[in-house]
């Protein structure tokens, strides 16, 4: 109780102080508040992960009823992820926002929204009253909206923010409908009523309720086809907000899905197949669109969708394991999903911080205009490279660990004889390598084009490395990325209690030796990969020592035997993936702007490609166009004639008076006929 009271006091105090401080102290108070909130909540979260579940019942009101605050191992795990990402984002943002010091009022609102976003995300993890949960969700949506539109002077930023806000409220509408359904049946807003409702009904009722919740949470998580807000919001937001949004805000959708799986009694096998199908499509479609993007942050946004697909594959496998009573499959599926949730929050926030360094140094996110930044930004280059290797699932980094667990779950599922199960597993087995291969293509393009070669356009001022204030939180993330890759057994063991909620088995007790051996295998792979990297580093160090006394002549980056005399003769990002684009074009929507080259020595010519999301075109743009066309049929009503407007008012008032009378007459007639 004392921790919760202190939590609320810190929020109120920070929100009250920030508007009255100068720009420097606004940032300091924001960072301090984030750290204190993280410390207070992490005490409870760490206790829950060690087996000490926290529960506090608040009286509430006549509307909400009692408001239970419950922190189990699942809540604790997500709370720790939220806190770490917000701390690194706050310290990085403190330096990033120095470029906007003149916008004092905007920074005040930004700092307050940052604190409220963290507090609301933590509240969502612990509140188990439907109304209180929806209020916290609304605060999270509104504070995130304000964080996204910080640079509100840009038209595309406002468009992205409004898009996010609209889809967030569609999400809230779906969640509200599901909660109302439960409340109507059980007359309670407590989350335990969800279990009572589905336990007393049919399995199909449970599936229907879960799908309603799933669609709501899928919008926030970014599952295809509910993902269309995400590629707009990430590029529009400041870099530290993009890192937090990808790192934890979309993960709150994953938390919601996992929480409902614990509460709802349904046909887990059917639910597992549905999630697995959606997840495979999400992962493949996300990475396919990421490859053809020209904006670096938009490219990273589509990779968030891809990784949500990977997490979804793990959740789907875990649900199938519950349905099949296969504890190994359940353990590996949910372990991979939970660990990849943590891993993605690390390497994706690091990638967005790196993109922020690039933006504030080169003043553009257009990949086609970048190049050669590795020499001028060596720290950012190395950090971005490591995060790129991690997101591609390569050892000895953390992405390999979680993806290995999911792969092991897929192969363990192949041992059954159920044809439907085998079909789903084969789909996952096809999807995961395809996602990984395309991710490597994408980040080879992104890293190579941005950091290698030579600058493709002359910048107004030479790029320079980010300051220590930005690099220190990035290196903190890097240490955890490497730590998970080298010592995975520690982190897999830390997942025992969250996983026990799904399996009912403590894996360290030796009841699941097949699953327990996964950590040892990953550790061995990570160790050998580290030794290989150290050996490679030793070779380069010896080479450097041998050549130190010899004259060195600097030259251009090797260009396949020929280095062009001008920067524009390098490969562009688009030309690098041209073969892929030709193969994938039937599945994607790519607009081309082309000027043919017709002479031997042409004066000009060129081609531009502008990718667009086909799912957005079909599911959002087309219905809106049809709706707009329908309403345009009634434009004749707005004819500017005052007499017609007076007539509309008279007709409306007449209908208001007549309709109740007619309804009352019809009701009386029905009663009379019933008596006969």
Secondary structure, 3 states (H helix, E strand, C coil): CHHHHHHHHHHHHHHHHHCCCCHHHHHHHHHHHHHHHHHHHHHHHHHHHCCCCEEEEEEEECCCEEEEEEECHHHHHHHHHHHHHHHHHHHHHHHHHHHHCCCHHHHHHHHHHHHHHHHHHHHHHHECEHHHHHHHHHHHHHHHHHHHCCCCCCHHHHHHHHHHHHHHHHHHHHHHHHHHHHHHHHCCCECHHHHHHHHHCCHHHHHHHHHHHHHHHHHHHCCCCCCCCHHHHHHHCCHHHHHHHHHHHCHHHHHHHHHHHHHCCCCHHHHHHHHHHHHHHHHHHHHHHHHCCCEHHHHHHHHHHHHHHHHHHHHHHHHHHHHHCCHHHHHHHHHHHHHHHHHHHHHHHHHHHHHHHHHHHHCCCEHHHCCCHHHHCHHHHHHHHHHHHHHCCCCCCHHHHHHHHHHHHHHHHCCCCCHHHHHHHHHHHHHHHHHHHHHHHHHHHHHHHHHCCCCCCCCCCCCCCCCHHHHHHHHHHHHHHHHHHHCHHHHHHHCHHHHHHHHCCCHHHCCCHHHHHHHHHHHHHHHHHHHHHHHHHHHHHHHHHHHCCCCCCCCCCCCCCCCCCCHHHCCCHHHHCHHHHHHHHHHCEEEEEEECCCCCCCCCCEEEEEEECHHHHHHHHHHHHHHHHHHHCCHHHCCCCHHHHHHHHHHHHHHHHHHHHHHHHHHHHHHHHHHC
